[in-house]
Amino acid sequence: MKTPLGQYQQSSMWAHVKEVDGWECLRVVATRNDQIIGGFQILWRGTFLGRIGYVSKGPIADPETPGLIERLAVMMRNQAEKYKILALIVQPPDESLITAAILGRHNFIQSNPMNVIESTYLIDVNRDIGLQEENFSKKTRWRIRKAQKNGVLIREGDISDIPVFFNLMLATCKRQGAAPNPSSVDALRTLWKTFLQQGCVRLTLALCNDNIIAAKLYLLFGNRVTSLKRGWSGHQGNLFPNELLTYEGIQWSRHHEDYNQFDFAGINRGIAEALLAGRALSAKQKISRDIFHLQFGGVPKLLPPARIWIANSFVRFVYNHVVVRLRLLKLIESVISSRV
């Protein structure tokens, strides 16, 4: 089944990559007259609590009729029960019309315990490059020219560059206080090999005096170039390698007619909501690392919120009426305190 709703997270390639981190895969398809009209891929793994499942960018229905979506929701729940999955987190595709009401009828509660990305930042690479660059901030245009003038070069990487890229990614994660994902060189190498078989991956490196100081890894899927991972040594920032890498990625996407979107693969939801509502960013938001993305003149996009189905009805009731409401209360308090 070929559909614009399909994203790499529902591909067999992604399932193979996630195997390295202990995830197993379960695929289900819905057919009509021997034609595939929908389906989903559940990734699941064991925890000390039991099996946890995740449907990322699914289910996929073509067409997205209420009846077919209802059927797929029931199928997801039934498969979770069959395979003794205690909790199933679901996030529909980015362009999906799957409603909260439909999923809610099947006991999928809006909640995001896995911190699934619920907003992103996109650039339309079909736009005229002159108009596109006009949307870059003045500072960013200057930094790109400065990088080029100072001899920063961009080259494409291959599998031999994976260890270097992982170390750069690890350095970035340490500065941000995050765990690397993929979690090891072997996992990153698996991602590269798997997506390379279909021509769906690209690695670019920024060099100065033959030293690699920054890099980006892209996944190429459907009509989208996704800036999946990045790494920077933390040194020679005055050469602006990250700005030049991003600029090169946007340019490359523009010159390949298969793609019309450049995706930064996530932005803080609060920032996205503020921009879409025309509100000024808070002092804290203005120093967020997401500000780097905003310099390139894209548009924020809110993604379907994650939902969770819990097998045990009593635990589901407690989670919905206690855990979710406590989180909502904390969110309300944080919003109020930020405006006082």
Secondary structure, DSSP 8 states (H G I E B T S, - for coil): ---TT--GGGSHHHHHHHHTTT-EEEEEEEEETTEEEEEEEEEEEE-SS-EEEEEET--EESS--HHHHHHHHHHHHHHHHHTTEEEEEEE--TT----HHHHHHTT-EE--TT----EEEEEETTS-HHHHHHTS-HHHHHHHHHHHHTT-EEEE--GGGHHHHHHHHHHHHHHHT---SS-SHHHHHHHHHHHHTTT-EEEEEEEETTEEEEEEEEEEETTEEEEEEEEE-S--GGG-HHHHHHHHHHHHHHTSTT--EEE-S---HHHHHHHHHT----HHHHTSTTHHHHTT--EEEE----EEEESSHHHHHHIIIIIHHHHHHHHHHHHHHHH-
